[in-house]
Amino acid sequence: MKKIAVLLLLQTWLLSTPLMAAETPKYVADCPAGAVAAEKCKVDKNTYFGWRTYAANCQVCHGGSGMGSTFAPNLMDRLKTRVDYARFVTVVTEGYTGQVGAMPAWKTKKDVMSNLDNLYQYLRARTDGKLPPGRPQKAP
């Protein structure tokens, strides 16, 4: 019965969320030339919420800068070379077991799932070199 309730909740969420949009989420990051810390940068609201989601849930394994650890991969490398938006959604939602460690499935964690696009935006800004590590400022 619990499994059915979770599946119904997930179905409702998937139908009400633009996760499978044709376009990947876009970010806005405004950093002064040569900025090496995100504290000097301003980002749009969604990218800021992506940073908050990352800081609360992901940095424990992937590190504060997303550059990985002894048991979790460097997300900048992964997003740059082999993880597109669709794969990102699948791995975060369903989890993944690799050669070194295992990524848990986050599909039942509401704060992660409701900010999945925002999380991708934040990581994409980091991967594209438009946002250095750290806590960005939320633009007005």
Buried (B, 14 or more C-beta within 10 A) or exposed (E): EEEEEEEEBBEEBEEEEEBEEEEBBEBBBBBEEEBEEBEBBBBBEBBBBBBBBBEEBBBEBBBEBBBBBEEBBBBBBBBEEEBEBEEBBEBBBEEBEEEEEEBEEBBEBEEBBEBBBBBBBBBBBBBEEBBBBBBBEBBE
